[in-house]
Amino acid sequence: MNSVLDVEQALRQLPPVDRWEVARWLLEDLQEHTTGHANGKNSDETVKTPPPLPDYSARRRRIFGDKVLPNMVLVSRSEERW
C-alpha cells in the first residue's frame, strides 16, 4: 500500500466490526500521541532550550569602561512638562 487511497480501499473491504476496531486503535494512538506531547513525555524532541541571552552589562563595560551613564529616561521625564 503506497497511498491513502490504497489504505482506504483495504479498510472498506473489511467487515464493519474490524473497521471499528481499527478506528478505535487509531483514536487511542492519536490520543496517546497528543497527550504525550502535552505532558512533556517526548520533551527531547519537541522542546528546545532557548538560546542564552546576551550579557548586556558586560558589553556596556567593554564599550564604555567604568563610566556611569545617565538614565536618559529619567532625564527626559524631568525636562518634560506634564
Number of C-alpha atoms within 10 A of each C-alpha: 9 6 7 9 10 11 11 11 11 12 16 11 10 12 9 11 9 12 15 13 11 14 13 12 12 12 12 12 12 12 11 12 13 11 12 13 14 11 9 12 12 12 12 9 9 9 10 8 6 6 6 6 6 8 8 9 9 11 11 13 12 10 10 11 10 9 9 8 8 8 8 9 8 9 10 9 10 10 8 7 5 5
